[in-house]
Amino acid sequence: MKRAPCLAAMSSAVLAATAFAADAGAQNETPADIVAAQIRTQGFRCDKALDAERVSHAPNAAVWILRCGNATYRVRLTPDMAARVERID
């Protein structure tokens, strides 16, 4: 059974990507790239991740607005569950 990454792992990945991006010569992975990668694994299309804005800091879930080149999505990341993705444009 394939499990979605938990919220803690996603949050850690976002924080790590942000910290590494601040260093010279680091990978250019942004929170938008990380959230886009998650929804792509679930079959959603995100041609180019343009921006991701975290709109909820609830303890059991994180909600992001992800802008892609082809669509805008509301993505709810919950521990040990697949992301809930809703196209909003």
PyMOL Python script that loads the backbone (N, CA, C, O; Angstrom):
from pymol import cmd

cmd.read_pdbstr("""\
ATOM      1  N   MET A   1       0.842  -1.174   0.000  1.00  0.00           N
ATOM      2  CA  MET A   1       0.000   0.000   0.000  1.00  0.00           C
ATOM      3  C   MET A   1       0.886   1.235   0.000  1.00  0.00           C
ATOM      4  O   MET A   1       1.744   1.392   0.869  1.00  0.00           O
ATOM      5  N   LYS A   2       0.678   2.104  -0.968  1.00  0.00           N
ATOM      6  CA  LYS A   2       1.475   3.313  -1.093  1.00  0.00           C
ATOM      7  C   LYS A   2       0.855   4.403  -0.233  1.00  0.00           C
ATOM      8  O   LYS A   2      -0.347   4.659  -0.306  1.00  0.00           O
ATOM      9  N   ARG A   3       1.694   5.048   0.588  1.00  0.00           N
ATOM     10  CA  ARG A   3       1.195   6.090   1.469  1.00  0.00           C
ATOM     11  C   ARG A   3       1.761   7.435   1.042  1.00  0.00           C
ATOM     12  O   ARG A   3       2.911   7.532   0.615  1.00  0.00           O
ATOM     13  N   ALA A   4       0.942   8.468   1.164  1.00  0.00           N
ATOM     14  CA  ALA A   4       1.393   9.823   0.860  1.00  0.00           C
ATOM     15  C   ALA A   4       2.329  10.286   1.955  1.00  0.00           C
ATOM     16  O   ALA A   4       2.190   9.866   3.104  1.00  0.00           O
ATOM     17  N   PRO A   5       3.282  11.145   1.623  1.00  0.00           N
ATOM     18  CA  PRO A   5       4.184  11.668   2.644  1.00  0.00           C
ATOM     19  C   PRO A   5       3.397  12.392   3.729  1.00  0.00           C
ATOM     20  O   PRO A   5       2.411  13.069   3.437  1.00  0.00           O
ATOM     21  N   CYS A   6       3.818  12.255   4.943  1.00  0.00           N
ATOM     22  CA  CYS A   6       3.103  12.905   6.036  1.00  0.00           C
ATOM     23  C   CYS A   6       3.398  14.397   6.051  1.00  0.00           C
ATOM     24  O   CYS A   6       4.357  14.866   5.439  1.00  0.00           O
ATOM     25  N   LEU A   7       2.556  15.128   6.760  1.00  0.00           N
ATOM     26  CA  LEU A   7       2.690  16.578   6.834  1.00  0.00           C
ATOM     27  C   LEU A   7       4.035  16.979   7.403  1.00  0.00           C
ATOM     28  O   LEU A   7       4.649  17.930   6.919  1.00  0.00           O
ATOM     29  N   ALA A   8       4.500  16.281   8.411  1.00  0.00           N
ATOM     30  CA  ALA A   8       5.792  16.624   9.011  1.00  0.00           C
ATOM     31  C   ALA A   8       6.913  16.489   7.990  1.00  0.00           C
ATOM     32  O   ALA A   8       7.803  17.337   7.926  1.00  0.00           O
ATOM     33  N   ALA A   9       6.873  15.443   7.204  1.00  0.00           N
ATOM     34  CA  ALA A   9       7.908  15.247   6.186  1.00  0.00           C
ATOM     35  C   ALA A   9       7.814  16.325   5.124  1.00  0.00           C
ATOM     36  O   ALA A   9       8.838  16.842   4.677  1.00  0.00           O
ATOM     37  N   MET A  10       6.600  16.676   4.709  1.00  0.00           N
ATOM     38  CA  MET A  10       6.431  17.732   3.712  1.00  0.00           C
ATOM     39  C   MET A  10       6.886  19.076   4.273  1.00  0.00           C
ATOM     40  O   MET A  10       7.567  19.841   3.590  1.00  0.00           O
ATOM     41  N   SER A  11       6.508  19.360   5.525  1.00  0.00           N
ATOM     42  CA  SER A  11       6.928  20.621   6.140  1.00  0.00           C
ATOM     43  C   SER A  11       8.434  20.686   6.254  1.00  0.00           C
ATOM     44  O   SER A  11       9.046  21.718   5.980  1.00  0.00           O
ATOM     45  N   SER A  12       9.029  19.574   6.660  1.00  0.00           N
ATOM     46  CA  SER A  12      10.490  19.527   6.759  1.00  0.00           C
ATOM     47  C   SER A  12      11.130  19.742   5.402  1.00  0.00           C
ATOM     48  O   SER A  12      12.128  20.452   5.282  1.00  0.00           O
ATOM     49  N   ALA A  13      10.554  19.128   4.383  1.00  0.00           N
ATOM     50  CA  ALA A  13      11.093  19.276   3.035  1.00  0.00           C
ATOM     51  C   ALA A  13      10.985  20.721   2.567  1.00  0.00           C
ATOM     52  O   ALA A  13      11.915  21.248   1.956  1.00  0.00           O
ATOM     53  N   VAL A  14       9.853  21.367   2.852  1.00  0.00           N
ATOM     54  CA  VAL A  14       9.671  22.762   2.455  1.00  0.00           C
ATOM     55  C   VAL A  14      10.665  23.646   3.184  1.00  0.00           C
ATOM     56  O   VAL A  14      11.288  24.511   2.569  1.00  0.00           O
ATOM     57  N   LEU A  15      10.824  23.443   4.491  1.00  0.00           N
ATOM     58  CA  LEU A  15      11.780  24.235   5.261  1.00  0.00           C
ATOM     59  C   LEU A  15      13.202  24.001   4.774  1.00  0.00           C
ATOM     60  O   LEU A  15      13.980  24.944   4.629  1.00  0.00           O
ATOM     61  N   ALA A  16      13.534  22.752   4.525  1.00  0.00           N
ATOM     62  CA  ALA A  16      14.881  22.430   4.046  1.00  0.00           C
ATOM     63  C   ALA A  16      15.132  23.064   2.684  1.00  0.00           C
ATOM     64  O   ALA A  16      16.201  23.625   2.444  1.00  0.00           O
ATOM     65  N   ALA A  17      14.155  22.975   1.799  1.00  0.00           N
ATOM     66  CA  ALA A  17      14.319  23.557   0.467  1.00  0.00           C
ATOM     67  C   ALA A  17      14.493  25.063   0.557  1.00  0.00           C
ATOM     68  O   ALA A  17      15.302  25.643  -0.167  1.00  0.00           O
ATOM     69  N   THR A  18      13.736  25.696   1.443  1.00  0.00           N
ATOM     70  CA  THR A  18      13.846  27.138   1.606  1.00  0.00           C
ATOM     71  C   THR A  18      15.217  27.513   2.151  1.00  0.00           C
ATOM     72  O   THR A  18      15.837  28.469   1.685  1.00  0.00           O
ATOM     73  N   ALA A  19      15.689  26.754   3.143  1.00  0.00           N
ATOM     74  CA  ALA A  19      17.002  27.038   3.738  1.00  0.00           C
ATOM     75  C   ALA A  19      18.115  26.803   2.727  1.00  0.00           C
ATOM     76  O   ALA A  19      19.034  27.614   2.613  1.00  0.00           O
ATOM     77  N   PHE A  20      18.038  25.704   1.998  1.00  0.00           N
ATOM     78  CA  PHE A  20      19.074  25.403   1.020  1.00  0.00           C
ATOM     79  C   PHE A  20      19.075  26.401  -0.127  1.00  0.00           C
ATOM     80  O   PHE A  20      20.135  26.747  -0.648  1.00  0.00           O
ATOM     81  N   ALA A  21      17.893  26.866  -0.524  1.00  0.00           N
ATOM     82  CA  ALA A  21      17.815  27.822  -1.626  1.00  0.00           C
ATOM     83  C   ALA A  21      18.490  29.133  -1.252  1.00  0.00           C
ATOM     84  O   ALA A  21      18.956  29.865  -2.125  1.00  0.00           O
ATOM     85  N   ALA A  22      18.546  29.432   0.036  1.00  0.00           N
ATOM     86  CA  ALA A  22      19.195  30.664   0.492  1.00  0.00           C
ATOM     87  C   ALA A  22      20.713  30.570   0.371  1.00  0.00           C
ATOM     88  O   ALA A  22      21.382  31.597   0.262  1.00  0.00           O
ATOM     89  N   ASP A  23      21.262  29.370   0.388  1.00  0.00           N
ATOM     90  CA  ASP A  23      22.708  29.180   0.269  1.00  0.00           C
ATOM     91  C   ASP A  23      23.142  29.276  -1.190  1.00  0.00           C
ATOM     92  O   ASP A  23      22.427  28.832  -2.088  1.00  0.00           O
ATOM     93  N   ALA A  24      24.314  29.856  -1.417  1.00  0.00           N
ATOM     94  CA  ALA A  24      24.849  29.934  -2.779  1.00  0.00           C
ATOM     95  C   ALA A  24      25.135  28.536  -3.297  1.00  0.00           C
ATOM     96  O   ALA A  24      25.655  27.695  -2.564  1.00  0.00           O
ATOM     97  N   GLY A  25      24.803  28.285  -4.539  1.00  0.00           N
ATOM     98  CA  GLY A  25      25.077  26.996  -5.158  1.00  0.00           C
ATOM     99  C   GLY A  25      24.113  25.890  -4.746  1.00  0.00           C
ATOM    100  O   GLY A  25      24.315  24.731  -5.109  1.00  0.00           O
ATOM    101  N   ALA A  26      23.073  26.229  -3.998  1.00  0.00           N
ATOM    102  CA  ALA A  26      22.120  25.209  -3.549  1.00  0.00           C
ATOM    103  C   ALA A  26      21.125  24.901  -4.660  1.00  0.00           C
ATOM    104  O   ALA A  26      21.056  25.607  -5.666  1.00  0.00           O
ATOM    105  N   GLN A  27      20.358  23.836  -4.461  1.00  0.00           N
ATOM    106  CA  GLN A  27      19.326  23.487  -5.422  1.00  0.00           C
ATOM    107  C   GLN A  27      18.310  24.620  -5.482  1.00  0.00           C
ATOM    108  O   GLN A  27      18.130  25.354  -4.510  1.00  0.00           O
ATOM    109  N   ASN A  28      17.662  24.758  -6.604  1.00  0.00           N
ATOM    110  CA  ASN A  28      16.671  25.814  -6.779  1.00  0.00           C
ATOM    111  C   ASN A  28      15.262  25.318  -6.508  1.00  0.00           C
ATOM    112  O   ASN A  28      14.311  25.806  -7.119  1.00  0.00           O
ATOM    113  N   GLU A  29      15.108  24.370  -5.618  1.00  0.00           N
ATOM    114  CA  GLU A  29      13.797  23.818  -5.302  1.00  0.00           C
ATOM    115  C   GLU A  29      13.080  24.738  -4.322  1.00  0.00           C
ATOM    116  O   GLU A  29      13.621  25.095  -3.275  1.00  0.00           O
ATOM    117  N   THR A  30      11.852  25.118  -4.678  1.00  0.00           N
ATOM    118  CA  THR A  30      11.057  26.036  -3.863  1.00  0.00           C
ATOM    119  C   THR A  30       9.875  25.284  -3.259  1.00  0.00           C
ATOM    120  O   THR A  30       9.603  24.151  -3.656  1.00  0.00           O
ATOM    121  N   PRO A  31       9.165  25.895  -2.304  1.00  0.00           N
ATOM    122  CA  PRO A  31       7.947  25.257  -1.801  1.00  0.00           C
ATOM    123  C   PRO A  31       6.970  24.932  -2.934  1.00  0.00           C
ATOM    124  O   PRO A  31       6.303  23.898  -2.900  1.00  0.00           O
ATOM    125  N   ALA A  32       6.884  25.811  -3.933  1.00  0.00           N
ATOM    126  CA  ALA A  32       5.999  25.546  -5.073  1.00  0.00           C
ATOM    127  C   ALA A  32       6.410  24.265  -5.794  1.00  0.00           C
ATOM    128  O   ALA A  32       5.557  23.466  -6.178  1.00  0.00           O
ATOM    129  N   ASP A  33       7.727  24.066  -5.979  1.00  0.00           N
ATOM    130  CA  ASP A  33       8.209  22.853  -6.641  1.00  0.00           C
ATOM    131  C   ASP A  33       7.850  21.606  -5.839  1.00  0.00           C
ATOM    132  O   ASP A  33       7.482  20.580  -6.411  1.00  0.00           O
ATOM    133  N   ILE A  34       7.956  21.694  -4.527  1.00  0.00           N
ATOM    134  CA  ILE A  34       7.696  20.541  -3.670  1.00  0.00           C
ATOM    135  C   ILE A  34       6.209  20.187  -3.658  1.00  0.00           C
ATOM    136  O   ILE A  34       5.850  19.017  -3.782  1.00  0.00           O
ATOM    137  N   VAL A  35       5.340  21.195  -3.508  1.00  0.00           N
ATOM    138  CA  VAL A  35       3.893  20.932  -3.509  1.00  0.00           C
ATOM    139  C   VAL A  35       3.462  20.443  -4.896  1.00  0.00           C
ATOM    140  O   VAL A  35       2.629  19.542  -5.003  1.00  0.00           O
ATOM    141  N   ALA A  36       4.019  21.027  -5.948  1.00  0.00           N
ATOM    142  CA  ALA A  36       3.691  20.580  -7.310  1.00  0.00           C
ATOM    143  C   ALA A  36       4.101  19.130  -7.523  1.00  0.00           C
ATOM    144  O   ALA A  36       3.364  18.363  -8.143  1.00  0.00           O
ATOM    145  N   ALA A  37       5.261  18.749  -7.019  1.00  0.00           N
ATOM    146  CA  ALA A  37       5.701  17.354  -7.158  1.00  0.00           C
ATOM    147  C   ALA A  37       4.719  16.416  -6.474  1.00  0.00           C
ATOM    148  O   ALA A  37       4.435  15.332  -6.985  1.00  0.00           O
ATOM    149  N   GLN A  38       4.200  16.826  -5.321  1.00  0.00           N
ATOM    150  CA  GLN A  38       3.234  15.987  -4.607  1.00  0.00           C
ATOM    151  C   GLN A  38       1.967  15.792  -5.420  1.00  0.00           C
ATOM    152  O   GLN A  38       1.486  14.666  -5.542  1.00  0.00           O
ATOM    153  N   ILE A  39       1.414  16.866  -5.982  1.00  0.00           N
ATOM    154  CA  ILE A  39       0.158  16.685  -6.720  1.00  0.00           C
ATOM    155  C   ILE A  39       0.381  15.943  -8.031  1.00  0.00           C
ATOM    156  O   ILE A  39      -0.513  15.246  -8.510  1.00  0.00           O
ATOM    157  N   ARG A  40       1.559  16.089  -8.610  1.00  0.00           N
ATOM    158  CA  ARG A  40       1.850  15.326  -9.835  1.00  0.00           C
ATOM    159  C   ARG A  40       1.858  13.829  -9.562  1.00  0.00           C
ATOM    160  O   ARG A  40       1.422  13.045 -10.406  1.00  0.00           O
ATOM    161  N   THR A  41       2.347  13.420  -8.394  1.00  0.00           N
ATOM    162  CA  THR A  41       2.350  11.991  -8.065  1.00  0.00           C
ATOM    163  C   THR A  41       0.932  11.448  -7.941  1.00  0.00           C
ATOM    164  O   THR A  41       0.719  10.237  -8.005  1.00  0.00           O
ATOM    165  N   GLN A  42      -0.035  12.341  -7.764  1.00  0.00           N
ATOM    166  CA  GLN A  42      -1.435  11.943  -7.643  1.00  0.00           C
ATOM    167  C   GLN A  42      -2.192  12.125  -8.962  1.00  0.00           C
ATOM    168  O   GLN A  42      -3.412  11.970  -9.001  1.00  0.00           O
ATOM    169  N   GLY A  43      -1.472  12.453 -10.041  1.00  0.00           N
ATOM    170  CA  GLY A  43      -2.090  12.518 -11.352  1.00  0.00           C
ATOM    171  C   GLY A  43      -2.577  13.885 -11.789  1.00  0.00           C
ATOM    172  O   GLY A  43      -3.200  13.998 -12.844  1.00  0.00           O
ATOM    173  N   PHE A  44      -2.317  14.926 -11.016  1.00  0.00           N
ATOM    174  CA  PHE A  44      -2.725  16.267 -11.404  1.00  0.00           C
ATOM    175  C   PHE A  44      -1.643  16.909 -12.267  1.00  0.00           C
ATOM    176  O   PHE A  44      -0.454  16.640 -12.097  1.00  0.00           O
ATOM    177  N   ARG A  45      -2.072  17.757 -13.188  1.00  0.00           N
ATOM    178  CA  ARG A  45      -1.140  18.398 -14.107  1.00  0.00           C
ATOM    179  C   ARG A  45      -0.717  19.756 -13.554  1.00  0.00           C
ATOM    180  O   ARG A  45      -1.559  20.588 -13.216  1.00  0.00           O
ATOM    181  N   CYS A  46       0.579  19.969 -13.467  1.00  0.00           N
ATOM    182  CA  CYS A  46       1.149  21.268 -13.096  1.00  0.00           C
ATOM    183  C   CYS A  46       2.350  21.479 -14.009  1.00  0.00           C
ATOM    184  O   CYS A  46       3.455  21.016 -13.724  1.00  0.00           O
ATOM    185  N   ASP A  47       2.110  22.194 -15.123  1.00  0.00           N
ATOM    186  CA  ASP A  47       3.156  22.369 -16.129  1.00  0.00           C
ATOM    187  C   ASP A  47       4.398  23.050 -15.567  1.00  0.00           C
ATOM    188  O   ASP A  47       5.517  22.576 -15.766  1.00  0.00           O
ATOM    189  N   LYS A  48       4.200  24.147 -14.873  1.00  0.00           N
ATOM    190  CA  LYS A  48       5.323  24.870 -14.276  1.00  0.00           C
ATOM    191  C   LYS A  48       4.837  25.460 -12.966  1.00  0.00           C
ATOM    192  O   LYS A  48       3.891  26.247 -12.949  1.00  0.00           O
ATOM    193  N   ALA A  49       5.481  25.084 -11.866  1.00  0.00           N
ATOM    194  CA  ALA A  49       5.112  25.614 -10.562  1.00  0.00           C
ATOM    195  C   ALA A  49       5.592  27.056 -10.468  1.00  0.00           C
ATOM    196  O   ALA A  49       6.796  27.314 -10.474  1.00  0.00           O
ATOM    197  N   LEU A  50       4.658  27.994 -10.381  1.00  0.00           N
ATOM    198  CA  LEU A  50       5.002  29.406 -10.348  1.00  0.00           C
ATOM    199  C   LEU A  50       5.118  29.942  -8.927  1.00  0.00           C
ATOM    200  O   LEU A  50       6.023  30.718  -8.623  1.00  0.00           O
ATOM    201  N   ASP A  51       4.184  29.521  -8.045  1.00  0.00           N
ATOM    202  CA  ASP A  51       4.147  30.068  -6.691  1.00  0.00           C
ATOM    203  C   ASP A  51       3.311  29.158  -5.799  1.00  0.00           C
ATOM    204  O   ASP A  51       2.351  28.536  -6.255  1.00  0.00           O
ATOM    205  N   ALA A  52       3.683  29.087  -4.532  1.00  0.00           N
ATOM    206  CA  ALA A  52       2.868  28.389  -3.537  1.00  0.00           C
ATOM    207  C   ALA A  52       2.790  29.273  -2.309  1.00  0.00           C
ATOM    208  O   ALA A  52       3.809  29.719  -1.782  1.00  0.00           O
ATOM    209  N   GLU A  53       1.578  29.521  -1.862  1.00  0.00           N
ATOM    210  CA  GLU A  53       1.356  30.342  -0.671  1.00  0.00           C
ATOM    211  C   GLU A  53       0.624  29.503   0.364  1.00  0.00           C
ATOM    212  O   GLU A  53      -0.445  28.956   0.092  1.00  0.00           O
ATOM    213  N   ARG A  54       1.203  29.406   1.542  1.00  0.00           N
ATOM    214  CA  ARG A  54       0.557  28.642   2.611  1.00  0.00           C
ATOM    215  C   ARG A  54      -0.521  29.508   3.223  1.00  0.00           C
ATOM    216  O   ARG A  54      -0.244  30.608   3.701  1.00  0.00           O
ATOM    217  N   VAL A  55      -1.757  29.016   3.211  1.00  0.00           N
ATOM    218  CA  VAL A  55      -2.888  29.803   3.687  1.00  0.00           C
ATOM    219  C   VAL A  55      -3.458  29.284   4.992  1.00  0.00           C
ATOM    220  O   VAL A  55      -4.339  29.923   5.567  1.00  0.00           O
ATOM    221  N   SER A  56      -2.984  28.146   5.477  1.00  0.00           N
ATOM    222  CA  SER A  56      -3.457  27.594   6.746  1.00  0.00           C
ATOM    223  C   SER A  56      -2.306  26.954   7.481  1.00  0.00           C
ATOM    224  O   SER A  56      -1.502  26.228   6.898  1.00  0.00           O
ATOM    225  N   HIS A  57      -2.236  27.230   8.767  1.00  0.00           N
ATOM    226  CA  HIS A  57      -1.200  26.656   9.617  1.00  0.00           C
ATOM    227  C   HIS A  57      -1.835  25.781  10.698  1.00  0.00           C
ATOM    228  O   HIS A  57      -1.334  25.721  11.821  1.00  0.00           O
ATOM    229  N   ALA A  58      -2.924  25.110  10.367  1.00  0.00           N
ATOM    230  CA  ALA A  58      -3.598  24.240  11.323  1.00  0.00           C
ATOM    231  C   ALA A  58      -2.649  23.130  11.765  1.00  0.00           C
ATOM    232  O   ALA A  58      -1.803  22.697  10.982  1.00  0.00           O
ATOM    233  N   PRO A  59      -2.775  22.667  12.996  1.00  0.00           N
ATOM    234  CA  PRO A  59      -1.841  21.653  13.501  1.00  0.00           C
ATOM    235  C   PRO A  59      -1.920  20.311  12.772  1.00  0.00           C
ATOM    236  O   PRO A  59      -0.922  19.593  12.715  1.00  0.00           O
ATOM    237  N   ASN A  60      -3.067  19.958  12.222  1.00  0.00           N
ATOM    238  CA  ASN A  60      -3.221  18.651  11.575  1.00  0.00           C
ATOM    239  C   ASN A  60      -3.211  18.694  10.058  1.00  0.00           C
ATOM    240  O   ASN A  60      -3.352  17.658   9.408  1.00  0.00           O
ATOM    241  N   ALA A  61      -3.046  19.872   9.490  1.00  0.00           N
ATOM    242  CA  ALA A  61      -3.043  19.981   8.031  1.00  0.00           C
ATOM    243  C   ALA A  61      -2.423  21.311   7.614  1.00  0.00           C
ATOM    244  O   ALA A  61      -2.428  22.286   8.366  1.00  0.00           O
ATOM    245  N   ALA A  62      -1.898  21.322   6.414  1.00  0.00           N
ATOM    246  CA  ALA A  62      -1.386  22.551   5.825  1.00  0.00           C
ATOM    247  C   ALA A  62      -2.113  22.750   4.506  1.00  0.00           C
ATOM    248  O   ALA A  62      -2.222  21.822   3.704  1.00  0.00           O
ATOM    249  N   VAL A  63      -2.607  23.951   4.282  1.00  0.00           N
ATOM    250  CA  VAL A  63      -3.306  24.253   3.038  1.00  0.00           C
ATOM    251  C   VAL A  63      -2.469  25.259   2.256  1.00  0.00           C
ATOM    252  O   VAL A  63      -2.069  26.300   2.777  1.00  0.00           O
ATOM    253  N   TRP A  64      -2.218  24.925   1.000  1.00  0.00           N
ATOM    254  CA  TRP A  64      -1.417  25.764   0.112  1.00  0.00           C
ATOM    255  C   TRP A  64      -2.261  26.144  -1.097  1.00  0.00           C
ATOM    256  O   TRP A  64      -3.082  25.353  -1.562  1.00  0.00           O
ATOM    257  N   ILE A  65      -2.057  27.355  -1.604  1.00  0.00           N
ATOM    258  CA  ILE A  65      -2.575  27.743  -2.914  1.00  0.00           C
ATOM    259  C   ILE A  65      -1.381  27.630  -3.851  1.00  0.00           C
ATOM    260  O   ILE A  65      -0.388  28.343  -3.701  1.00  0.00           O
ATOM    261  N   LEU A  66      -1.488  26.728  -4.816  1.00  0.00           N
ATOM    262  CA  LEU A  66      -0.404  26.449  -5.760  1.00  0.00           C
ATOM    263  C   LEU A  66      -0.793  26.993  -7.124  1.00  0.00           C
ATOM    264  O   LEU A  66      -1.797  26.582  -7.704  1.00  0.00           O
ATOM    265  N   ARG A  67       0.011  27.925  -7.633  1.00  0.00           N
ATOM    266  CA  ARG A  67      -0.195  28.455  -8.978  1.00  0.00           C
ATOM    267  C   ARG A  67       0.758  27.765  -9.933  1.00  0.00           C
ATOM    268  O   ARG A  67       1.975  27.799  -9.757  1.00  0.00           O
ATOM    269  N   CYS A  68       0.188  27.144 -10.938  1.00  0.00           N
ATOM    270  CA  CYS A  68       0.970  26.486 -11.981  1.00  0.00           C
ATOM    271  C   CYS A  68       0.747  27.242 -13.293  1.00  0.00           C
ATOM    272  O   CYS A  68      -0.134  28.097 -13.381  1.00  0.00           O
ATOM    273  N   GLY A  69       1.541  26.923 -14.297  1.00  0.00           N
ATOM    274  CA  GLY A  69       1.386  27.566 -15.590  1.00  0.00           C
ATOM    275  C   GLY A  69       0.035  27.312 -16.220  1.00  0.00           C
ATOM    276  O   GLY A  69      -0.450  28.143 -16.989  1.00  0.00           O
ATOM    277  N   ASN A  70      -0.581  26.192 -15.916  1.00  0.00           N
ATOM    278  CA  ASN A  70      -1.840  25.809 -16.539  1.00  0.00           C
ATOM    279  C   ASN A  70      -3.051  25.877 -15.619  1.00  0.00           C
ATOM    280  O   ASN A  70      -4.178  25.811 -16.110  1.00  0.00           O
ATOM    281  N   ALA A  71      -2.870  26.007 -14.305  1.00  0.00           N
ATOM    282  CA  ALA A  71      -4.000  25.967 -13.376  1.00  0.00           C
ATOM    283  C   ALA A  71      -3.569  26.476 -12.002  1.00  0.00           C
ATOM    284  O   ALA A  71      -2.381  26.626 -11.715  1.00  0.00           O
ATOM    285  N   THR A  72      -4.568  26.735 -11.165  1.00  0.00           N
ATOM    286  CA  THR A  72      -4.338  27.076  -9.761  1.00  0.00           C
ATOM    287  C   THR A  72      -5.079  26.053  -8.920  1.00  0.00           C
ATOM    288  O   THR A  72      -6.224  25.710  -9.215  1.00  0.00           O
ATOM    289  N   TYR A  73      -4.427  25.565  -7.873  1.00  0.00           N
ATOM    290  CA  TYR A  73      -4.982  24.513  -7.031  1.00  0.00           C
ATOM    291  C   TYR A  73      -4.949  24.909  -5.560  1.00  0.00           C
ATOM    292  O   TYR A  73      -4.055  25.628  -5.116  1.00  0.00           O
ATOM    293  N   ARG A  74      -5.937  24.427  -4.815  1.00  0.00           N
ATOM    294  CA  ARG A  74      -5.895  24.459  -3.358  1.00  0.00           C
ATOM    295  C   ARG A  74      -5.480  23.045  -2.945  1.00  0.00           C
ATOM    296  O   ARG A  74      -6.142  22.067  -3.291  1.00  0.00           O
ATOM    297  N   VAL A  75      -4.378  22.954  -2.203  1.00  0.00           N
ATOM    298  CA  VAL A  75      -3.816  21.650  -1.842  1.00  0.00           C
ATOM    299  C   VAL A  75      -3.799  21.544  -0.320  1.00  0.00           C
ATOM    300  O   VAL A  75      -3.172  22.354   0.363  1.00  0.00           O
ATOM    301  N   ARG A  76      -4.490  20.545   0.198  1.00  0.00           N
ATOM    302  CA  ARG A  76      -4.522  20.305   1.640  1.00  0.00           C
ATOM    303  C   ARG A  76      -3.666  19.075   1.930  1.00  0.00           C
ATOM    304  O   ARG A  76      -3.963  17.970   1.476  1.00  0.00           O
ATOM    305  N   LEU A  77      -2.600  19.290   2.694  1.00  0.00           N
ATOM    306  CA  LEU A  77      -1.689  18.208   3.070  1.00  0.00           C
ATOM    307  C   LEU A  77      -2.006  17.777   4.491  1.00  0.00           C
ATOM    308  O   LEU A  77      -1.931  18.574   5.425  1.00  0.00           O
ATOM    309  N   THR A  78      -2.359  16.514   4.643  1.00  0.00           N
ATOM    310  CA  THR A  78      -2.715  15.932   5.934  1.00  0.00           C
ATOM    311  C   THR A  78      -1.789  14.751   6.184  1.00  0.00           C
ATOM    312  O   THR A  78      -1.514  13.975   5.269  1.00  0.00           O
ATOM    313  N   PRO A  79      -1.303  14.605   7.422  1.00  0.00           N
ATOM    314  CA  PRO A  79      -0.385  13.492   7.705  1.00  0.00           C
ATOM    315  C   PRO A  79      -0.963  12.141   7.308  1.00  0.00           C
ATOM    316  O   PRO A  79      -2.139  11.858   7.539  1.00  0.00           O
ATOM    317  N   ASP A  80      -0.118  11.317   6.710  1.00  0.00           N
ATOM    318  CA  ASP A  80      -0.435   9.928   6.355  1.00  0.00           C
ATOM    319  C   ASP A  80      -1.634   9.767   5.425  1.00  0.00           C
ATOM    320  O   ASP A  80      -2.279   8.718   5.416  1.00  0.00           O
ATOM    321  N   MET A  81      -1.931  10.798   4.649  1.00  0.00           N
ATOM    322  CA  MET A  81      -3.034  10.716   3.693  1.00  0.00           C
ATOM    323  C   MET A  81      -2.594  11.361   2.383  1.00  0.00           C
ATOM    324  O   MET A  81      -1.664  12.167   2.352  1.00  0.00           O
ATOM    325  N   ALA A  82      -3.267  10.998   1.321  1.00  0.00           N
ATOM    326  CA  ALA A  82      -3.023  11.671   0.046  1.00  0.00           C
ATOM    327  C   ALA A  82      -3.475  13.118   0.174  1.00  0.00           C
ATOM    328  O   ALA A  82      -4.392  13.425   0.935  1.00  0.00           O
ATOM    329  N   ALA A  83      -2.839  13.989  -0.562  1.00  0.00           N
ATOM    330  CA  ALA A  83      -3.231  15.397  -0.552  1.00  0.00           C
ATOM    331  C   ALA A  83      -4.624  15.535  -1.157  1.00  0.00           C
ATOM    332  O   ALA A  83      -4.976  14.827  -2.100  1.00  0.00           O
ATOM    333  N   ARG A  84      -5.405  16.450  -0.604  1.00  0.00           N
ATOM    334  CA  ARG A  84      -6.692  16.785  -1.216  1.00  0.00           C
ATOM    335  C   ARG A  84      -6.431  17.968  -2.132  1.00  0.00           C
ATOM    336  O   ARG A  84      -5.960  19.017  -1.692  1.00  0.00           O
ATOM    337  N   VAL A  85      -6.737  17.792  -3.403  1.00  0.00           N
ATOM    338  CA  VAL A  85      -6.413  18.795  -4.414  1.00  0.00           C
ATOM    339  C   VAL A  85      -7.703  19.255  -5.074  1.00  0.00           C
ATOM    340  O   VAL A  85      -8.523  18.444  -5.504  1.00  0.00           O
ATOM    341  N   GLU A  86      -7.867  20.578  -5.147  1.00  0.00           N
ATOM    342  CA  GLU A  86      -9.047  21.163  -5.774  1.00  0.00           C
ATOM    343  C   GLU A  86      -8.593  22.246  -6.741  1.00  0.00           C
ATOM    344  O   GLU A  86      -7.887  23.177  -6.354  1.00  0.00           O
ATOM    345  N   ARG A  87      -8.992  22.122  -7.974  1.00  0.00           N
ATOM    346  CA  ARG A  87      -8.682  23.165  -8.957  1.00  0.00           C
ATOM    347  C   ARG A  87      -9.574  24.364  -8.690  1.00  0.00           C
ATOM    348  O   ARG A  87     -10.788  24.213  -8.552  1.00  0.00           O
ATOM    349  N   ILE A  88      -8.986  25.560  -8.614  1.00  0.00           N
ATOM    350  CA  ILE A  88      -9.785  26.729  -8.227  1.00  0.00           C
ATOM    351  C   ILE A  88      -9.806  27.837  -9.276  1.00  0.00           C
ATOM    352  O   ILE A  88     -10.300  28.926  -8.984  1.00  0.00           O
ATOM    353  N   ASP A  89      -9.299  27.610 -10.467  1.00  0.00           N
ATOM    354  CA  ASP A  89      -9.387  28.678 -11.472  1.00  0.00           C
ATOM    355  C   ASP A  89     -10.332  28.316 -12.582  1.00  0.00           C
ATOM    356  O   ASP A  89     -10.524  29.101 -13.511  1.00  0.00           O
TER     357      ASP A  89
END
""", "prot")
cmd.dss("prot")
cmd.show_as("cartoon", "prot")
cmd.util.cbc("prot")
cmd.orient("prot")
